[in-house]
Amino acid sequence: MNPIAIFAATRWELQAVRRALTTDRVEVVAGVRCHIGQRGNRAYWLMQTGVGPVAARAVAGGVLTAQAMSLVMSTGFACALVPAQVGDLIVGTGVSSVQGEGTWTIENDPVFCDETVRERLLAVAKVAGLVARVGTVVSSDTVVWQALEKRRLQRLTDAVGLDMESAALAAVAQERDLPLAIERTVSDLVDEDLPLDFNLFLSPTGWLNGMQALMSQPSSLGGLNRLRKQRRVAADRLTGWFQRYAQRDR
């Protein structure tokens, strides 16, 4: 049986998954560190993509070209675009990319998630006692940090969740005729601004720009602390969900 490919953007998200799915070896495939583990008859490959669609496509494309997989899973944190609580589960029925902050447009690139796999994900959520928000996910190539823009996106797309990588991962899965699953936990909410414009950190001189913005807005420190706590809750829920998933997926 081919392994499951599980992709997460950041090391914090990857660590949350690794706490549940113990890995026993690392292989470098197409320049990507792949953490590999086994539960029963099922092998898992866990990979960090980096933030954003370009990084996600590059990593997934390289790994999936070199290694046969049975399922592509996009996981990590997401913004809820519907009323939700931090730590709730976002389970995608499909994903599209969106572009153009302020004048959002939906790209004509929808990819649908595998229904059988989705039902299994929801069954695990029920056992784990997690609230699941089910529906379309949209992916942006920028960090959507203002509540105003989040609400605009929700009205345009009727999506339940927002991230930056799922559409790119879905495109690679579709190219290779692999089933797709999207399972993420809520780290920020539709009606709250993030404490900073985190797009500042994504440029080549990002940390310098970001730190300058932080020093010029000391009031954002409280917001950063709130976001850190929210992401800790999201990480713990992600770990708990994967623990249940591994127990049932054998």
N, C-alpha and C positions, 0 to 999 in steps of 0.2 A: 504494500500500500504506500503510495507516495505521501510525503509529509505535508503538513499544513504550513503555509508561509504566513507569518504574522508580522506585520509592519507597524512600527510606532515612530513618531517623529523625533522625540527627544529622549535623552537618557533617563529622565524622571518617569516618563511613560513606560519606557522599556523595562526599567527596574520594577515598576509595579507589576508587570506581567511576569517577569522572571522570579519574583517572590512566590508566585503560584506555580509556575511551570519550571521545575528545577532542570537546569541544563548541566550536562556533564562534559561537553567539549565545544571548542570553537574552531570553525573553519573559515578561512578567508576565500570568498568566492567573488570573482569579478571586482576585487578590491574592497569587498564589504565583509565586515566581521559578522558571522552568522553563529548565534548561540543555539546549540542543538541539544534537545532533550527527548526523552521517551516516556510515555505513560501507557502501559499495556502494549497494545499493538500499534499505537499511534505515535509518530514522530512529529516534533514541532521544531520549526526553524524560526527564531526570533531575530528581527533585524531592525536597526535604527536607520531611518531614512534621512534625518535632518528635516528642517522646517521648510514647508512650501512645496508646490507642485513640481518644480524643476528637479529638486533634490529627490523627491519621492519617485518620479518617473525614472530617473537615472539609476537609482538603487534597485528598484523592482525590475526594471528591464534587464540589468546585468545579472541579477540572481536568477530570475525566471528563465532566462536564456540558457543558463548553465545547469540548472537543476530542475528536474520534473517535480511538480507539486500537484496536490489534489484540490487545494482551496487557497484563495488569497483573502486574508482578513486584514482590514484596516481598523486599527484600534488606537486607544489613547484618550485624550480629552477632547471635548467639543463645547461649543457655545449652544445653549438651548435657545431656539427661536420661538418656542411656545412656553406658556407658564410651566415651570418645573422647579425642582429643588436641586441644589448642588449635590452631586452624587447619584442622581437618577441616571438611568441607562438610556442611551440613544441607539436604537436599532434601525438601520436603514432598510427601506424597501428599494431604494435606488439612489443614484447620485448624479448631479450635473454640476458643471463649473459656472461661476458667475464672474463678471468683470465690470469694472467701471464704477468705483465708489461715488455715490451721489447720483449717478444716472445708471443704475445697475441694469445689465442685460444678462439673460440666460443664454449660455452657449448651447448649440444644437448637438450635444454630446452625451445624452443620458445613457447610463448603464444601470441595469436592474440587478438587484441582489437575488441570490438563489433562494427560492421560497422554502424549500425543505430545510436548508441550513438555518434560515431565519426562524422557522418554527422551533427548531432545536435551541437556538439562542434564547428565545422567549421562554421556553420551558425551563431553562437554567435560571433565568431571571426570576421566575416565579418561585422556584425552589430556594433561591438565595434571598428572597424577600425584597427584591429590588423593583422599584417602579420603572416601567419601560415606556418611553415615548417612541412610537413607531411611525415612520413616514420617510419622506424624501430628505436626503441630506444635500446641502450645497457646499461647494468648495470654492474659496476665494484665493487669489494669489497674493493678497495682502491681509494683514491683521485687521479685522473689523473691530475697532475698539470703542466706538461710540454707540450708545443705545439708539440714537436716532437712525443710524445706518442699519443696525440690526433689525429694527422695526420695519424699515423700508424693504429690506431683503425678505422678511417674513411675508409682507403684503404682496410682494411681487411673485414669490415662489411657492408660498404655502408650505415651506419646509419646516421640519421639526428641529433640525440641527445644522450647525455650521462648523466647518473645519477648513484646513488648507491642503490636505493631502489625498483625501479619499477619491476624488475624481481622477487624479493622475494614476493612482494605483488601479482604479477600475479600468481605465483605458488600457493599461498594460495587461491586466487579466483578460479583458475582452480580446485583445490581439492574439492571445495564446489560448483562447477558448477555455478559460478556467472559471469556475464559479467564484462569486464574490460574496463576501459578508462584511458588513460594517457594524461594529459594536464599540461604542465609546461611552465614557461617563461625563456628565455635565460638570464643567469647572467654572463657567460663568454664565450669567443669565441675560435674557433679552433686554431687560429694563435697566441694566447697570452699565455705566461706562467702565472701561478698564482704567487703571490709575495713570497710565502713560500711553502714548502712541508707540507701541512696540515695533512698528515698522522701522523706527529709528535704529533698532538693533540689528536689522537684517542687511544693511548695506556693508560694503567692505570695511568701512570705518565705524561700524555700527556701535560697538561698545563705547567708543569715545563720544559719539553723538548722543547715545542713550544716557550716559553718565552726566553729560552737560545738561541735558533736559531734566534729569532727576535733581541735580543741584540747583537748577533754576526754579524748580517746583517742589520745595521741601514738603508741601502738604500732601504730595503723592505718596510719601512713605507710609502713611496710614493705609492707603488703598493697596499698596504693594503687600503689606502685611495681611490684609484681608484676603487678597488673591492667593497668597501663599497658603493660608489656612484652607481656602476653598479647594485648591489643587491637592492638598494633602487628603482631604475627604474624598475627592475624585479618585486619587491613587489607591486609597484603601478599598473603595468600592470596586475598582477595577481588579485589584488583587483577589478580593472575595469572589467576584464573578468568575474569574479564570480558575480559581480553585474548584468551584462547583462544576465548571465546564469540563475540566480535566477528569473529574471523577465520573462523569457521564459519557464522555466521548472516548470510548475504548473499542 
